[in-house]
């Protein structure tokens, strides 16, 4: 395995894990919002923070 292939493997796995974590975060906060356990303001803050988290991880891995 060359260096380029290893880099692509690490980047692909890292980006996939970042997307899975973001989906889990957003689904959890949405379920709380539907059950009236989470306020709408918290939902919007978590959505923005998750978007920033995705951008940060994509910047790091790519």
C-alpha positions as CSV (number, residue, x, y, z in Angstrom):
1,X,0.0,0.0,0.0
2,X,1.5,3.3,-1.1
3,X,1.3,6.6,0.7
4,X,-1.4,7.9,-1.6
5,X,-3.6,4.9,-1.0
6,X,-3.1,5.1,2.7
7,X,-4.0,8.8,2.7
8,X,-7.2,8.2,0.7
9,X,-8.2,5.3,3.1
10,X,-7.7,7.5,6.2
11,X,-9.5,10.4,4.6
12,X,-12.4,8.3,3.4
13,X,-12.8,6.5,6.8
14,X,-12.5,9.8,8.7
15,X,-15.1,11.6,6.5
16,X,-17.5,8.7,6.7
17,X,-17.2,8.6,10.5
18,X,-17.7,12.4,10.7
19,X,-20.9,12.1,8.6
20,X,-22.2,9.2,10.7
21,X,-21.6,11.1,13.9
22,X,-23.3,14.2,12.5
23,X,-26.3,12.1,11.4
24,X,-26.5,10.6,14.9
25,X,-26.4,14.0,16.6
26,X,-29.0,15.5,14.3
27,X,-31.3,12.5,14.6
28,X,-31.0,12.5,18.4
29,X,-31.8,16.2,18.7
30,X,-34.7,15.9,16.3
31,X,-36.2,13.1,18.3
32,X,-35.9,15.2,21.4
33,X,-37.5,18.1,19.6
34,X,-40.5,16.0,18.4
35,X,-41.1,14.7,21.9
36,X,-40.9,18.3,23.2
37,X,-37.8,17.7,25.3
38,X,-35.6,20.0,23.3
39,X,-36.5,23.6,22.5
40,X,-36.4,25.0,19.0
41,X,-33.5,27.3,19.9
42,X,-31.4,24.3,21.0
43,X,-32.3,22.5,17.8
44,X,-31.0,25.3,15.6
45,X,-27.8,25.7,17.7
46,X,-27.1,22.0,17.5
47,X,-27.7,22.0,13.7
48,X,-25.3,24.9,13.2
49,X,-22.7,23.3,15.4
50,X,-23.0,20.0,13.6
51,X,-22.5,21.7,10.3
52,X,-19.4,23.4,11.6
53,X,-18.2,20.1,13.0
54,X,-18.6,18.4,9.5
55,X,-16.7,21.3,7.9
56,X,-13.9,21.0,10.4
57,X,-13.5,17.3,10.0
58,X,-13.6,17.5,6.2
59,X,-10.9,20.3,6.4
60,X,-8.8,18.1,8.6
61,X,-9.1,14.9,6.6
62,X,-9.0,16.4,3.1
